């Protein structure tokens, strides 16, 4: 018996699949999904295969899809030549601080709006919703002026704090907290639990699914972020991977095309690994956060 004969989850179950029209629609959607997956996977796969070619085959016209020459040693050589360990460490520092700020500050904002509900919380929540309609690039000038005024340039602190004020994350936390049974909250308050302790002792342990999805979102966003780190970080020792990729592409340093391909591969590898290992939790967290 195939898995389709016992399929009970999703919008189409095994009873629906007994109808020829529904079954045909199912396979059409499956084919479309496979095509979309191929389109998404083809560019990084091409980057990986092209980076292993020698420079002669790399510049060959017409180009080859499957490399005729493999030089896997270039992966280690390019890594050492470009000193990518330093840029990876800088990016991991940025990611770690961004994740902590995204969970703590946005979680606290969602907790105040959803559970504490002080006077004027509806107005504040509406302001947060309205801020979702403002393009992020509009805020760059005032943010940078404040960073300079506070003398926080050449520091990761403003980059961390930028992820601690994310309206989308606040909305996710708030919607999830709305569905926590109020009996648990009231019982803790009767026992004399203060608000801050209630947050990190009761509310956050119950919110692991949405914490996971916010963590994945913030890791992907902070790792891929280029514009704000490029504006703030002027010390070359603090450059992240994305700034290094930009410097390689538009800087004065000459570099062969195959080395640039390998550098791009280094940049896209962590998000790919993140999706592969945490896709299940990402999907579950998005569904829970959007429904609640």
Secondary structure, 3 states (H helix, E strand, C coil): CCHHHHCCCCCCCCCHHHCHHHHHHHHHHHHHHHHHHHHHHHHHHHHHHHHCCCHHHHCCCCCCCCCCCCCCHHHHHHHHHHCHHHHHHHHHHHHHHHHHHHHHHHHHHHHHHHHHCCCCHHHHHHHHHHHCCCCHHHHHHHHHHHHHHCCCCCCCHHHHHHHCCCHHHHHHHHHHHCCCCHHHHHHHHHCCCCHHHHHHHHHCHHHHHHHHHHHHHHHHHHHHCCHHHHHHCCCHHHCCHHHHHHHHHHCCCCCCHHHHHHHHHHHHHHHHHHHHHHHHHHHHHHHHHHHC
